[in-house]
Amino acid sequence: MNACHQEEDLRGAGASLFAGPEHAAYLRSLAAARLTLERENLKLGWFRDYGKVRGEFAAVLRTGEAVEARVRAAVAGRTASLAQSAEAVRRRLRTLDGLTLSLVERGQARSRLTRATLALTEAEAMIDQAKFDQASARLETASKLAAEAEKAVITHISRYLDPAQVRSWKNAAEETIADSRSRGVTAFVVTKLERRLLVYRAGKLVRTYDVGLGFNGLADKRYAGDNATPEGRYKVIRKIPSSLYYKALLIDYPNDEDRRWFAREKARGGIPRAVGIGGDVEIHGGGQDSLTRGCVSLDNDKMDELYALASVGTPVTIIGTMELENYVIKAIGNN
């Protein structure tokens, strides 16, 4: 390689950025060598001696090779560092993506995650192109959006992170199980966060089914049309052998406690005046992903089993979760 090619290669590799002082020294040496060559060329032919010129250019090439090695090391180090940061952001986004899908969160968190993923993809492309400053800026944007998405997730399920609320749910479930044991009857407990329906017979767990909820299933039902699944202690009041969603078990929402709460909330303006309390909440078939509006859904073959286990009067307790250290807390804590 000659000095001209080496100079161009170093400039293209960003030597001034990644090895500034060394590159500046290299350019000074190159300029000195070229000046020596010019002076030698001004001499008459028989007085010229290019030995010194060759020595200086050889030294310049060696210096350039050292600068090139330093640039490669700096680029590799910066690439590795930013790639590591990008992977950390990607892991965080994967966790939050899984949470928002599991929690059926279609609002701010999903919006932030979409923008964060785009920023991360752009950052990774910039890392490959050694555009490190731009990549760092995009990574910062992706990380900020991920933090905003996490905050939105926490807001969305804040009740599930409240130990007092979880203990209240757990107590309700345990009372239902104890009642099942004392009376020797079958009882259902639905845990919304885990999307499970637990069947107890005489206080013993005999079946566990995966279930689906409505679009706003994790929220506690407040009024008709909010697509939320109610929470409380209910019972089956009707078995429907053929419904819009295969077979169904109608529960007694709203019960007396729901009506009292609704009246209080409406009186103090916490609920729009024009809306009603709602009703027709069922446990039905149609699949876990059926488009329920606050009901609990199962795959049809599982609904066949549950329908056979249920009777009019079967207790149905619907809670948020029984787990103080639920998977949402663990996922966010490890994020």
NUFI-681487 format. One line per field, with one value per residue: x, z, y of N, C-alpha, C in turn. Coordinates in Angstrom, 1 decimal. Example, Ala and Ser with C-alpha at 12.3 -4.5 7.8 and 13.67 -1.06 7.14 Angstrom:
<sites>
nx	[13.2,12.8]
nz	[7.8,7.1]
ny	[-5.7,-2.2]
cax	[12.3,13.7]
caz	[7.8,7.1]
cay	[-4.5,-1.1]
cx	[13.2,12.9]
cz	[7.8,7.9]
cy	[-3.3,0.0]
</sites>
This chain:
<sites>
nx	[0.8,0.5,1.3,-0.7,-3.0,-3.3,-3.8,-6.3,-7.8,-7.7,-9.0,-11.5,-12.2,-12.7,-10.6,-9.9,-11.9,-11.9,-9.3,-8.1,-5.7,-3.5,-4.0,-3.7,-0.9,0.1,-0.7,0.9,3.5,3.3,3.0,5.5,7.1,6.4,7.2,9.9,10.3,9.6,11.6,13.8,13.2,13.6,16.3,19.2,19.4,21.7,22.3,20.4,19.0,17.2,17.0,16.6,14.0,12.5,12.9,11.5,8.9,8.3,8.3,6.1,4.1,4.2,3.4,0.8,-0.4,-0.4,-2.2,-4.5,-5.0,-5.6,-7.9,-9.6,-9.9,-11.1,-13.5,-14.6,-14.9,-16.7,-18.9,-19.5,-20.2,-22.5,-24.1,-24.5,-26.0,-28.2,-29.3,-30.1,-32.1,-33.8,-34.5,-35.9,-38.1,-39.2,-40.1,-42.0,-43.7,-44.7,-46.1,-48.0,-49.6,-50.5,-51.9,-53.8,-53.6,-54.2,-53.6,-51.7,-49.3,-48.9,-48.7,-46.3,-44.5,-44.4,-43.3,-40.9,-39.7,-39.3,-37.4,-35.3,-34.7,-33.8,-31.6,-30.0,-29.3,-27.8,-25.7,-24.5,-23.5,-21.6,-22.3,-22.1,-22.8,-25.3,-26.6,-26.5,-28.2,-30.6,-31.0,-31.2,-33.7,-35.3,-35.0,-36.2,-38.8,-39.5,-39.4,-41.6,-43.6,-43.5,-44.3,-47.0,-48.0,-47.8,-49.6,-51.9,-52.4,-52.3,-53.8,-53.2,-50.7,-50.9,-50.5,-52.5,-54.9,-54.5,-54.4,-57.1,-58.5,-57.5,-58.4,-61.2,-61.2,-60.3,-62.3,-64.4,-63.4,-63.2,-65.9,-66.9,-65.6,-66.7,-69.4,-69.4,-69.6,-69.4,-67.4,-66.5,-63.5,-62.4,-59.4,-58.4,-56.0,-54.2,-55.7,-57.3,-59.6,-60.6,-61.6,-63.2,-64.0,-65.6,-63.7,-61.3,-59.0,-59.9,-60.0,-58.5,-58.8,-57.8,-58.8,-60.5,-60.9,-62.8,-62.3,-61.5,-61.0,-59.4,-60.0,-62.2,-65.6,-67.6,-69.8,-72.5,-71.3,-68.6,-66.9,-65.6,-64.7,-66.6,-65.9,-66.2,-68.4,-70.4,-73.0,-74.1,-77.0,-78.4,-78.4,-77.4,-78.0,-77.6,-76.2,-75.2,-72.5,-71.8,-72.2,-73.5,-73.1,-75.0,-74.3,-75.1,-74.7,-75.7,-75.2,-76.6,-74.6,-73.2,-75.1,-75.5,-73.0,-72.9,-75.0,-74.0,-71.7,-72.8,-74.3,-72.4,-71.2,-69.3,-69.8,-71.0,-74.2,-76.0,-75.6,-76.2,-76.1,-75.5,-75.3,-76.1,-73.8,-71.7,-70.2,-68.9,-68.7,-66.9,-64.3,-61.0,-60.3,-62.6,-64.8,-65.6,-67.5,-66.8,-67.4,-66.5,-64.6,-64.2,-62.6,-64.5,-64.6,-63.7,-65.6,-67.8,-67.0,-67.0,-69.6,-71.0,-70.1,-71.3,-74.0,-77.3,-76.9,-74.3,-71.4,-69.5,-66.6,-65.0,-61.9,-59.1,-56.3,-54.6,-52.1,-49.5,-46.9,-47.1,-46.9,-46.7,-45.5,-43.1,-42.0,-41.7,-40.1,-37.7,-37.1]
nz	[0.0,-0.9,0.4,-0.3,-0.8,1.7,3.3,2.3,3.0,5.8,6.3,5.4,7.2,9.4,11.1,12.2,14.0,15.7,16.4,17.0,18.0,17.3,14.6,13.8,14.3,12.5,10.0,10.2,10.0,7.5,5.9,6.3,5.2,2.5,2.0,2.2,0.0,-2.1,-1.9,-2.5,-5.1,-6.3,-6.6,-8.8,-11.0,-10.7,-8.1,-6.5,-3.8,-2.8,-0.6,2.0,1.7,1.1,3.6,5.3,4.3,4.7,7.4,7.9,6.7,8.5,10.8,10.0,9.8,12.5,13.4,12.0,13.2,15.7,15.2,14.2,16.6,18.2,16.9,16.9,19.7,20.3,18.7,19.9,22.5,22.0,20.7,22.8,24.5,22.8,22.7,25.3,25.5,23.6,24.9,27.0,25.6,24.5,26.8,27.7,25.5,25.6,28.0,27.5,25.5,26.9,28.9,27.5,26.6,24.8,24.5,25.4,26.1,24.1,21.9,22.5,22.6,19.9,18.7,20.0,19.2,16.4,16.6,17.8,15.8,13.8,15.2,15.4,12.7,12.2,13.9,12.5,10.4,11.5,12.5,15.1,16.9,16.1,16.3,19.1,20.0,18.9,20.3,22.9,22.6,22.1,24.5,26.3,25.4,25.9,28.7,29.2,28.2,30.0,32.3,31.5,31.4,34.1,35.2,34.0,35.2,37.9,40.2,40.5,41.5,44.0,47.3,49.3,47.9,46.5,48.7,49.6,47.4,47.5,50.0,49.5,47.6,49.2,51.1,49.5,48.8,51.3,51.9,50.0,50.9,53.5,52.9,51.0,48.3,44.7,43.5,41.6,40.9,39.4,38.2,37.1,36.2,35.7,34.0,34.5,35.3,38.2,39.5,42.3,44.4,47.2,48.5,47.4,44.8,41.6,38.9,36.3,34.1,31.2,30.4,28.5,28.5,28.4,26.2,28.0,30.2,32.5,34.1,36.8,36.6,35.9,34.7,32.2,29.0,29.3,28.8,30.7,33.1,35.7,39.3,42.2,44.4,43.1,41.7,39.7,37.8,35.8,33.4,30.1,27.4,24.6,23.1,21.8,22.0,22.0,24.6,27.8,31.0,33.0,35.3,38.4,38.0,37.9,41.5,44.8,46.2,44.1,43.0,45.1,45.3,42.7,42.8,44.8,43.5,41.3,42.5,43.5,41.2,40.0,37.9,34.6,34.1,32.2,31.8,32.4,34.8,33.7,32.6,32.1,32.2,31.5,31.7,29.1,26.0,22.9,22.6,23.9,22.8,22.0,21.1,23.7,25.9,28.5,29.6,30.6,28.8,27.3,25.6,23.5,24.0,26.6,27.8,27.6,29.6,31.9,32.0,32.6,35.1,36.5,38.4,38.8,41.1,41.7,43.3,42.1,42.1,41.3,40.8,40.9,41.2,43.0,43.7,45.4,44.6,41.7,38.1,36.6,38.4,38.7,36.1,35.6,37.6,36.9,34.7]
ny	[-1.2,2.2,5.6,7.4,5.9,4.8,7.0,7.8,5.6,5.6,8.0,7.4,5.5,6.8,7.8,10.2,10.6,8.3,7.9,10.4,12.1,10.4,10.1,12.7,13.1,11.2,12.4,14.7,13.5,12.4,14.7,15.8,13.9,14.1,16.7,16.4,14.7,16.5,18.4,16.9,16.2,18.7,18.9,18.6,15.9,14.1,14.7,13.8,11.8,9.3,7.7,8.6,9.6,7.3,6.0,7.7,7.6,4.9,4.8,6.4,4.8,2.6,3.9,4.6,2.1,1.4,3.3,2.5,0.0,0.9,2.3,0.2,-1.3,0.6,1.0,-1.6,-1.9,0.2,-0.6,-3.1,-2.3,-0.6,-2.5,-4.2,-2.6,-2.2,-4.8,-5.1,-3.2,-4.4,-6.8,-5.8,-4.7,-7.0,-8.3,-6.4,-6.3,-8.9,-8.7,-6.7,-7.9,-10.1,-8.9,-7.6,-5.0,-2.2,0.4,3.2,1.9,-0.1,1.6,3.1,1.1,0.2,2.5,2.5,0.1,0.7,2.8,1.4,-0.5,1.3,2.2,0.0,-0.5,1.8,1.3,-0.8,0.6,2.1,4.5,5.9,8.0,8.8,6.4,6.0,8.1,7.3,4.9,5.9,7.2,4.9,3.6,5.4,5.5,2.9,2.9,4.6,3.0,0.9,2.3,2.9,0.3,-0.4,1.4,0.6,-1.9,-1.4,-2.1,-4.8,-4.8,-4.0,-4.9,-4.9,-5.0,-7.4,-9.2,-9.0,-10.0,-12.6,-13.5,-13.6,-15.7,-17.8,-17.9,-18.8,-21.3,-22.5,-22.6,-24.3,-26.6,-27.0,-27.3,-29.3,-28.9,-28.0,-25.4,-22.5,-20.6,-17.8,-16.4,-13.5,-12.2,-14.3,-15.7,-18.0,-20.6,-22.1,-25.2,-26.3,-29.0,-29.9,-28.4,-29.2,-28.8,-29.7,-29.3,-27.3,-24.6,-22.9,-19.6,-16.9,-13.3,-10.3,-7.3,-5.4,-6.8,-7.1,-5.0,-3.9,-4.3,-1.5,-0.3,-0.7,-1.8,-1.2,-3.3,-4.7,-7.3,-8.4,-8.4,-10.3,-12.2,-14.6,-16.5,-19.3,-18.9,-19.8,-22.4,-22.6,-24.4,-24.0,-21.3,-18.0,-18.2,-21.1,-23.3,-22.0,-20.4,-18.5,-15.9,-14.3,-11.4,-8.1,-8.3,-7.8,-6.4,-5.2,-3.5,-1.7,-0.5,0.6,2.5,4.2,5.2,6.5,8.4,10.1,11.1,9.5,7.8,8.0,9.6,8.7,6.0,2.4,-0.3,-2.7,-6.3,-9.8,-11.4,-14.0,-17.3,-18.8,-20.8,-20.9,-20.4,-19.3,-16.9,-15.7,-13.0,-11.5,-9.4,-8.7,-11.1,-14.5,-16.8,-20.1,-22.8,-24.9,-27.7,-27.7,-26.2,-28.0,-29.8,-28.2,-27.3,-29.6,-30.0,-27.9,-26.5,-25.0,-22.5,-23.0,-21.7,-18.9,-17.2,-14.3,-13.0,-10.7,-11.7,-14.3,-14.2,-12.7,-12.3,-12.1,-12.9,-10.5,-8.7,-10.0,-10.0,-7.2,-6.6,-7.9,-6.6]
cax	[0.0,1.3,0.8,-2.0,-4.1,-3.4,-4.4,-7.7,-8.5,-7.8,-10.0,-12.8,-12.5,-13.0,-9.5,-9.9,-12.9,-11.7,-7.9,-7.7,-4.3,-2.6,-4.2,-3.1,0.5,0.3,-0.8,2.1,4.6,3.1,3.3,6.9,7.7,6.1,8.1,11.3,10.3,9.6,12.9,14.7,12.9,14.1,17.7,19.6,19.3,22.8,22.5,19.2,19.2,15.8,17.0,15.9,12.6,11.9,12.8,10.4,7.5,8.2,7.9,4.7,3.2,4.1,2.5,-0.6,-0.8,-0.8,-3.4,-5.6,-5.3,-6.3,-9.3,-10.4,-10.1,-12.1,-14.8,-15.1,-15.3,-18.0,-19.9,-19.9,-20.9,-23.8,-24.9,-25.0,-27.1,-29.4,-29.8,-30.7,-33.4,-34.7,-35.0,-37.0,-39.2,-39.8,-40.9,-43.2,-44.6,-45.5,-47.0,-49.2,-50.4,-51.2,-52.8,-54.8,-53.4,-54.1,-53.5,-50.4,-48.1,-48.6,-48.2,-44.9,-43.7,-44.3,-42.3,-39.6,-39.2,-38.8,-36.2,-34.3,-34.3,-33.0,-30.3,-29.2,-28.8,-26.8,-24.5,-23.8,-22.9,-20.6,-22.8,-22.3,-23.5,-26.8,-27.2,-26.7,-29.3,-31.8,-31.1,-31.8,-35.1,-36.0,-35.1,-37.1,-40.2,-39.7,-39.8,-43.0,-44.5,-43.6,-45.2,-48.3,-48.4,-48.0,-50.9,-53.0,-52.6,-51.8,-54.5,-52.6,-49.4,-51.2,-50.6,-53.7,-55.9,-54.3,-54.9,-58.5,-58.9,-57.1,-59.3,-62.4,-61.1,-60.1,-63.6,-65.2,-62.9,-63.6,-67.4,-66.9,-65.2,-67.7,-70.7,-69.1,-70.1,-68.5,-67.3,-65.5,-62.8,-61.8,-58.4,-58.3,-54.6,-53.6,-56.7,-57.5,-60.8,-60.3,-62.8,-63.0,-65.0,-65.4,-62.5,-60.1,-58.9,-60.1,-59.8,-58.0,-59.0,-57.4,-60.0,-60.3,-61.7,-63.2,-61.3,-61.1,-61.3,-58.7,-60.6,-63.4,-66.7,-68.2,-71.1,-72.8,-70.6,-67.2,-66.1,-64.8,-65.2,-66.9,-65.2,-67.0,-68.9,-71.6,-73.5,-74.8,-78.4,-79.1,-77.5,-77.9,-77.4,-77.3,-76.2,-74.4,-71.2,-71.9,-73.0,-73.2,-73.5,-75.3,-74.1,-76.1,-74.2,-75.3,-75.9,-77.0,-73.5,-72.9,-76.1,-75.2,-71.8,-73.2,-75.8,-73.1,-70.8,-73.6,-74.7,-71.3,-70.7,-68.2,-70.3,-71.9,-75.6,-76.8,-75.3,-76.8,-75.2,-75.1,-75.8,-75.9,-72.4,-71.7,-69.1,-69.4,-67.7,-66.5,-62.8,-60.4,-60.1,-63.9,-65.0,-66.5,-67.6,-66.8,-67.7,-65.3,-64.8,-63.4,-62.7,-65.8,-64.5,-63.6,-66.9,-68.6,-66.7,-67.4,-71.1,-71.4,-69.8,-72.0,-75.5,-77.8,-76.5,-72.8,-70.7,-68.5,-65.9,-64.1,-61.0,-58.0,-55.3,-54.3,-50.6,-48.8,-45.7,-47.6,-46.0,-46.4,-44.5,-41.8,-41.5,-41.3,-38.9,-36.6,-36.9]
caz	[0.0,-0.8,1.4,-0.7,-0.5,3.2,3.8,2.0,3.8,7.2,6.4,5.2,8.4,10.6,12.0,12.9,15.1,16.6,16.9,16.7,18.2,16.6,13.2,13.5,14.2,11.2,9.0,10.2,9.5,6.0,5.3,6.4,4.2,1.2,1.9,1.9,-1.4,-3.0,-1.8,-3.2,-6.5,-6.8,-6.9,-10.1,-11.0,-10.1,-6.6,-5.7,-3.0,-2.3,0.5,3.2,1.4,1.3,5.0,5.9,3.9,5.3,8.8,7.8,6.5,9.8,11.7,9.5,10.2,13.9,13.5,11.5,14.2,16.8,14.7,14.2,18.0,18.8,16.2,17.5,21.1,20.3,18.2,20.9,23.6,21.6,20.4,24.1,24.9,22.0,23.1,26.6,25.1,22.9,25.9,27.7,24.8,24.4,28.0,27.7,24.4,26.1,29.0,27.0,24.8,27.9,29.7,26.5,26.7,23.4,24.5,25.4,26.2,22.8,21.0,22.9,22.2,18.4,18.3,20.6,18.3,15.2,17.0,18.0,14.5,13.2,15.9,15.0,11.3,12.4,14.5,11.5,9.5,12.3,12.8,16.5,17.6,15.7,16.9,20.5,20.2,18.7,21.5,24.0,22.3,22.3,26.0,26.9,25.0,26.7,30.1,29.1,28.0,31.3,33.2,31.1,31.9,35.6,35.4,33.5,36.2,39.3,41.3,40.7,42.2,45.4,48.2,50.1,47.0,46.3,49.9,49.6,46.4,48.0,51.1,48.8,47.0,50.3,51.7,48.6,48.9,52.6,51.9,49.2,51.8,54.6,52.4,50.1,47.0,43.7,43.4,40.6,41.2,38.2,38.5,35.8,35.7,35.2,33.0,34.9,36.1,39.0,39.9,43.6,44.9,48.6,49.0,46.7,43.4,40.7,37.4,36.0,32.7,30.7,29.9,27.9,29.1,27.4,25.8,29.2,31.2,33.8,35.0,37.5,35.9,36.5,34.1,31.0,27.9,29.6,28.4,31.9,33.7,37.1,40.4,43.4,44.7,42.4,41.5,38.5,38.0,34.6,32.5,28.7,26.6,23.3,23.1,20.8,22.1,22.3,25.9,28.7,32.4,33.4,36.7,38.9,38.0,39.2,42.7,45.7,46.5,42.9,42.9,46.1,44.8,41.5,43.2,45.5,42.5,40.4,43.3,43.7,39.9,39.5,36.7,33.8,34.4,31.2,31.6,33.3,35.5,32.8,33.1,31.1,32.3,31.4,31.4,27.9,25.1,21.8,22.6,24.8,22.1,21.5,21.4,24.8,26.4,29.9,30.1,30.7,27.7,27.3,24.4,23.5,24.7,28.1,28.3,27.8,30.9,33.0,32.0,33.2,36.5,37.1,38.6,39.2,42.5,41.9,43.6,41.1,42.7,40.2,41.5,40.0,41.3,44.4,43.9,45.8,43.6,40.4,37.0,36.2,39.3,38.5,34.8,35.7,38.5,36.2,33.4]
cay	[0.0,3.5,6.5,8.1,5.0,4.6,8.2,7.8,4.5,6.1,9.1,6.8,4.7,7.7,7.8,11.5,10.5,7.2,8.0,11.7,12.5,9.5,10.4,14.0,12.8,10.5,13.4,15.5,12.7,12.3,16.0,16.0,13.0,14.7,17.9,15.8,14.3,17.7,19.0,16.0,16.4,20.0,18.8,18.1,14.4,13.3,15.0,13.3,10.6,9.0,6.8,9.2,9.7,6.0,5.7,8.5,7.1,3.6,5.1,6.9,3.6,1.9,4.7,4.5,0.8,1.4,4.1,1.7,-1.0,1.6,2.6,-1.0,-1.6,1.6,0.7,-2.8,-1.6,1.0,-1.5,-4.1,-1.6,-0.2,-3.7,-4.7,-1.7,-2.5,-6.1,-4.9,-2.6,-5.4,-7.7,-5.1,-4.5,-8.3,-8.5,-5.5,-6.8,-10.1,-8.3,-5.9,-8.8,-10.9,-8.0,-7.1,-3.5,-1.7,1.8,3.9,1.0,-0.6,2.7,3.4,-0.1,0.3,3.5,2.1,-0.9,1.3,3.5,0.4,-1.0,2.3,2.3,-1.2,-0.2,2.8,0.6,-1.6,1.6,2.8,5.9,5.6,9.0,8.7,5.1,6.2,8.9,6.5,4.0,6.7,7.3,3.6,3.3,6.4,5.0,1.6,3.3,5.2,1.9,0.2,3.1,2.7,-1.0,-0.4,2.2,-0.3,-3.0,-1.0,-2.8,-6.1,-4.6,-3.5,-6.0,-5.0,-5.5,-8.8,-10.0,-9.0,-11.1,-14.0,-13.8,-13.9,-17.0,-18.7,-18.1,-19.7,-22.7,-23.0,-22.8,-25.5,-27.7,-27.2,-27.8,-30.4,-28.5,-27.6,-24.0,-22.0,-19.4,-17.2,-15.4,-12.7,-12.0,-15.6,-16.2,-19.4,-20.9,-23.2,-25.9,-27.0,-29.9,-30.2,-27.7,-29.7,-28.4,-30.9,-28.9,-25.9,-24.3,-21.6,-18.8,-15.6,-12.3,-9.2,-6.4,-4.7,-7.8,-7.0,-3.9,-4.3,-3.8,-0.3,0.0,-1.4,-1.3,-1.0,-4.5,-5.2,-8.5,-8.1,-9.1,-10.5,-13.5,-14.7,-17.9,-19.7,-18.8,-20.4,-23.1,-22.4,-25.5,-23.5,-19.8,-17.4,-18.7,-22.5,-23.4,-20.8,-20.4,-17.2,-15.7,-13.2,-10.0,-7.5,-8.8,-6.7,-5.6,-4.5,-2.5,-0.7,0.2,1.4,3.6,5.2,5.9,7.3,9.6,11.1,11.5,8.7,7.1,8.8,9.5,8.0,4.5,1.5,-1.2,-3.9,-7.6,-10.9,-11.9,-15.5,-18.2,-19.5,-21.4,-20.0,-20.3,-18.3,-15.6,-15.2,-11.5,-11.3,-8.0,-8.8,-12.5,-15.4,-17.8,-21.3,-23.6,-25.6,-29.0,-27.5,-25.8,-29.2,-30.4,-27.2,-27.3,-30.8,-29.8,-26.8,-26.6,-23.7,-22.2,-23.2,-20.4,-18.4,-16.1,-13.8,-12.1,-10.3,-12.7,-14.7,-14.3,-11.5,-12.2,-12.5,-12.8,-9.1,-8.1,-10.6,-9.5,-5.8,-6.5,-8.4,-5.9]
cx	[0.9,0.6,-0.5,-3.2,-4.4,-4.1,-5.9,-8.4,-8.7,-8.9,-11.4,-13.2,-12.8,-11.9,-9.5,-10.8,-12.4,-10.2,-7.4,-6.3,-3.3,-2.7,-3.5,-1.5,0.9,0.3,0.4,3.3,4.5,3.4,4.8,7.6,7.5,7.0,9.5,11.4,10.3,10.9,13.9,14.5,13.4,15.6,18.0,19.7,20.4,23.0,21.3,19.6,17.9,15.8,16.3,14.4,11.9,11.8,11.7,9.0,7.3,7.7,6.5,3.7,3.1,3.2,1.0,-1.2,-1.2,-2.1,-4.6,-6.0,-6.0,-7.8,-10.2,-10.8,-11.2,-13.5,-15.4,-15.6,-16.6,-19.1,-20.4,-20.7,-22.3,-24.7,-25.4,-26.1,-28.4,-30.1,-30.6,-32.1,-34.3,-35.3,-36.1,-38.2,-40.0,-40.7,-42.1,-44.2,-45.4,-46.5,-48.3,-50.1,-51.2,-52.2,-53.9,-54.8,-53.2,-54.0,-52.1,-49.2,-47.8,-48.1,-46.7,-44.0,-43.4,-43.2,-40.9,-38.9,-38.6,-37.5,-35.1,-33.8,-33.4,-31.6,-29.4,-28.6,-27.7,-25.5,-23.7,-23.1,-21.9,-21.0,-23.2,-23.1,-25.0,-27.4,-27.4,-27.9,-30.6,-32.1,-31.7,-33.3,-35.9,-36.1,-36.1,-38.6,-40.5,-40.1,-41.2,-44.0,-44.7,-44.5,-46.7,-48.9,-48.7,-49.3,-52.0,-53.4,-52.2,-52.5,-53.8,-51.2,-49.6,-51.4,-51.9,-54.9,-55.8,-54.7,-56.4,-59.1,-58.6,-58.0,-60.7,-62.4,-61.0,-61.5,-64.5,-64.7,-63.3,-65.1,-67.6,-66.6,-66.2,-69.0,-70.6,-69.7,-69.0,-68.5,-66.2,-64.8,-62.1,-60.7,-58.1,-56.9,-54.0,-54.5,-56.9,-58.9,-60.5,-61.5,-62.5,-64.2,-64.7,-64.1,-61.2,-60.1,-58.9,-59.9,-59.2,-58.1,-58.4,-58.7,-59.5,-61.2,-62.1,-62.1,-60.7,-61.2,-60.6,-59.2,-61.8,-64.6,-67.4,-69.6,-71.3,-71.9,-69.1,-66.3,-65.3,-65.5,-65.4,-66.1,-66.2,-67.4,-70.2,-72.0,-74.1,-76.3,-79.2,-78.0,-78.2,-77.3,-77.0,-77.4,-75.4,-73.0,-71.2,-72.7,-72.6,-73.7,-73.7,-75.1,-75.0,-75.4,-75.3,-76.0,-76.1,-75.8,-73.1,-73.8,-75.9,-74.0,-72.1,-74.0,-74.9,-72.3,-71.6,-74.0,-73.6,-70.6,-69.6,-68.5,-71.2,-73.4,-76.4,-76.6,-76.0,-75.7,-74.7,-75.6,-75.4,-74.4,-72.4,-70.3,-69.5,-68.3,-67.3,-65.0,-62.3,-60.3,-61.5,-64.0,-66.0,-66.5,-67.7,-67.2,-66.4,-65.6,-63.8,-63.5,-63.9,-65.7,-64.4,-64.9,-67.9,-68.3,-67.2,-69.0,-71.6,-71.2,-70.6,-73.5,-76.0,-77.5,-75.0,-72.1,-69.6,-67.9,-64.9,-63.2,-59.9,-56.9,-55.2,-52.9,-50.0,-47.6,-46.2,-46.6,-45.7,-45.4,-43.1,-41.2,-41.0,-40.1,-37.6,-36.2,-35.7]
cz	[0.0,0.1,1.0,-0.4,1.0,3.8,3.6,2.8,5.3,7.3,6.3,6.4,9.6,11.6,12.8,14.1,16.1,17.1,16.5,16.9,17.4,15.1,12.9,13.4,12.9,10.1,9.0,9.6,8.0,5.3,5.3,5.4,2.8,0.9,1.5,0.5,-2.4,-3.0,-2.6,-4.7,-7.1,-7.1,-8.3,-10.0,-10.4,-8.6,-5.8,-5.0,-2.3,-1.1,1.7,3.0,1.6,2.8,5.7,5.6,4.5,6.8,8.8,7.6,7.8,10.8,11.3,9.9,11.7,14.2,13.1,12.5,15.3,16.4,14.7,15.6,18.5,18.2,16.8,18.9,21.1,19.7,19.2,22.1,23.2,21.3,21.7,24.6,24.1,22.4,24.4,26.4,24.5,23.9,26.7,26.9,24.6,25.6,28.1,26.7,24.9,27.1,28.5,26.2,25.8,28.7,28.8,26.6,25.3,23.4,24.5,25.4,24.8,21.8,21.3,22.4,20.7,18.0,18.8,19.7,17.0,15.5,17.2,16.7,13.8,13.9,15.5,13.6,11.4,13.0,13.4,10.5,10.2,12.5,14.3,17.3,17.4,16.3,18.4,20.8,20.0,19.8,22.7,23.9,22.6,23.8,26.7,26.6,25.8,28.1,30.2,29.0,29.3,32.3,32.8,31.5,33.3,35.9,35.1,34.5,37.6,40.4,41.6,41.4,43.6,46.3,48.9,49.2,46.7,47.5,50.0,48.6,47.0,49.1,50.5,48.3,48.1,51.0,50.8,48.7,50.2,52.6,51.1,50.1,52.8,54.1,51.4,48.7,46.0,43.6,42.3,41.1,39.9,38.6,37.1,35.3,35.1,34.1,33.3,35.6,36.8,39.6,41.2,43.9,46.3,49.1,48.3,45.2,42.5,39.2,37.4,34.5,32.4,30.1,29.2,28.6,28.0,27.1,27.0,30.4,32.5,34.7,35.7,36.8,36.6,36.0,32.8,29.8,28.1,29.2,29.5,32.5,35.2,38.1,41.6,43.5,44.1,42.4,40.2,38.7,36.8,33.8,31.1,27.8,25.2,23.3,21.9,20.8,22.7,23.6,26.8,30.1,32.8,34.9,37.1,39.1,37.4,40.4,43.6,46.0,45.3,42.7,43.9,45.7,43.7,41.9,43.9,44.5,41.7,41.2,43.4,42.4,39.4,38.3,35.9,34.1,33.5,31.1,32.7,33.9,34.7,33.4,32.0,31.1,32.4,31.4,30.2,27.0,24.0,21.7,23.5,24.1,21.6,21.9,22.5,25.2,27.9,30.5,30.2,29.7,27.8,25.9,24.6,24.3,26.2,28.6,28.5,29.2,32.0,33.1,32.7,34.8,37.3,37.4,38.9,40.7,42.7,42.2,42.5,41.7,41.6,40.9,40.5,40.0,42.8,44.7,44.2,44.9,42.3,39.2,36.5,37.1,39.0,37.1,34.9,36.6,37.9,35.0,33.5]
cy	[1.2,4.5,7.2,7.2,4.8,5.8,8.2,6.7,5.0,7.2,8.4,6.0,5.5,7.8,9.1,11.4,9.5,7.2,9.3,12.2,11.7,9.8,11.7,13.9,12.2,11.5,14.3,14.8,12.6,13.6,16.2,15.1,13.5,15.9,17.4,15.4,15.4,18.3,18.2,16.1,17.7,19.9,18.3,16.6,13.7,13.6,14.4,12.0,10.3,8.0,7.3,9.3,8.4,5.6,6.5,8.0,5.7,3.8,5.6,5.7,2.8,2.6,4.6,3.1,0.7,2.2,3.3,0.6,-0.3,1.9,1.3,-1.4,-0.7,1.3,-0.6,-2.7,-0.9,0.1,-2.5,-3.5,-1.2,-1.4,-4.3,-3.9,-2.0,-3.8,-5.9,-4.2,-3.6,-6.4,-7.1,-4.9,-5.8,-8.6,-7.6,-5.9,-7.9,-9.7,-7.6,-6.9,-9.7,-10.1,-7.4,-5.5,-3.0,-0.2,2.4,3.0,0.4,0.4,3.0,2.3,-0.1,1.3,3.2,1.1,-0.3,2.1,2.5,-0.2,0.0,2.4,1.1,-1.1,0.8,2.2,-0.1,-0.7,2.4,4.2,5.9,6.7,9.0,7.5,5.3,7.1,8.1,5.4,4.7,6.9,6.1,3.3,4.2,5.9,3.7,1.9,3.9,4.0,1.1,1.0,2.9,1.3,-1.0,0.4,1.3,-1.4,-2.7,-1.7,-4.2,-6.0,-4.1,-4.7,-6.1,-5.5,-7.0,-9.7,-10.1,-10.0,-12.5,-14.4,-14.3,-15.3,-18.1,-19.0,-19.0,-21.1,-23.3,-23.4,-24.1,-26.7,-28.0,-27.8,-29.0,-30.2,-28.1,-26.0,-23.6,-20.7,-19.0,-16.2,-14.7,-12.5,-13.2,-16.2,-17.7,-19.5,-22.2,-23.9,-26.6,-27.8,-30.3,-29.6,-28.2,-29.2,-29.6,-30.6,-27.5,-25.7,-23.0,-20.9,-17.5,-14.6,-11.3,-8.3,-5.6,-5.6,-7.7,-5.9,-4.5,-3.6,-2.6,0.0,-0.7,-0.8,-1.1,-2.2,-5.1,-6.5,-8.2,-8.9,-9.2,-11.9,-13.7,-16.2,-18.1,-19.6,-19.4,-21.1,-23.0,-23.4,-25.0,-22.0,-19.3,-18.0,-20.2,-22.6,-22.3,-21.1,-18.9,-17.0,-14.4,-11.9,-9.2,-8.1,-7.6,-5.8,-4.7,-3.3,-1.3,0.2,1.1,2.7,4.7,6.0,6.9,8.6,10.6,11.5,10.7,7.9,8.0,8.6,8.7,6.5,3.7,0.6,-2.4,-5.2,-8.6,-11.3,-13.4,-16.1,-19.0,-20.1,-20.4,-19.8,-19.2,-17.0,-15.1,-13.7,-11.2,-9.8,-8.0,-10.1,-13.2,-16.5,-18.9,-21.9,-24.5,-26.9,-28.8,-27.0,-26.9,-29.7,-29.5,-27.2,-28.5,-30.7,-28.8,-27.2,-25.2,-23.5,-22.4,-21.8,-20.1,-17.2,-15.6,-12.7,-11.7,-11.3,-13.1,-14.6,-12.9,-11.2,-12.7,-12.3,-11.4,-8.5,-8.7,-10.1,-8.1,-5.7,-7.0,-7.6,-4.9]
</sites>
